[in-house]
């Protein structure tokens, strides 16, 4: 992107970038549930989906989590 660099250096940099795998970009990384692999409704801190969190909470496997019902 730097227009001040010589054409050869820019070309080498472009070739280096094109050799990188497509999914190596940080913006393409998706948060997925560690248990189910679900891509939506994932708690970042726990790395599990809301559905898996509910199931583990009902089984009593997550300390301090209580499912409320009214």
N, C-alpha and C positions, 0 to 999 in steps of 0.2 A: 504493500500500500504506500510505502514511502517513495515518493517520486524523485527524491534526491539521490537514492542509491543507483548504481549502474544497472543497466538492463540485465546483465548476466546474473548479478546477485539476486535481483527480483525473480528472475526465471527459476533459479535454484531453489529459492524459498517457496515458490509456487509448486514446484515438483515435490518438495518435501511435505508440504501440506496435503497434496493429492494422494500421497502414499499412506496417510493415516487412515485407519478403518473408519467407516461412516459412523458407527455407534460410539466412537471414542469421545465425542463432544459431550461436555458436561450438561448442556441444555437438553440432550436427548435422553438422559438417564431418568427413568420413571420410578416413583415410589411404588413398590409392590409389597403385598402382604408376604411375610416370611413363611406363613403356614399354608395359605391357600393360593397365593400368587395373584390375588385380586388387585387390579390397578386403581380402583376407585374406593373412596372412603377409608383411606389408610392413615392411621395416627403416626406421625413422623417419629415421635419420641419412642413409641413402643414397636414400631415397624410391623404392626399387624392391623388388619382391617377391622371395621366396626363389628362385623358379623362374627369374626373369630374371637374378638374381645368379649362379646356377649356370651358366646358358648363357653369360653374358658372361665368367665365370671360365674356362670351358672353351675359349672362343675366344681367351683371353689379353688381353682388353680392359680388365681391371681389374688394375693393377699391384700386386704383392704377394700376390695371391690364387692359391692353388694348391689344386686339388681333390685331396683325399686318397682313396685306395682301399686296401682291405686284403683 
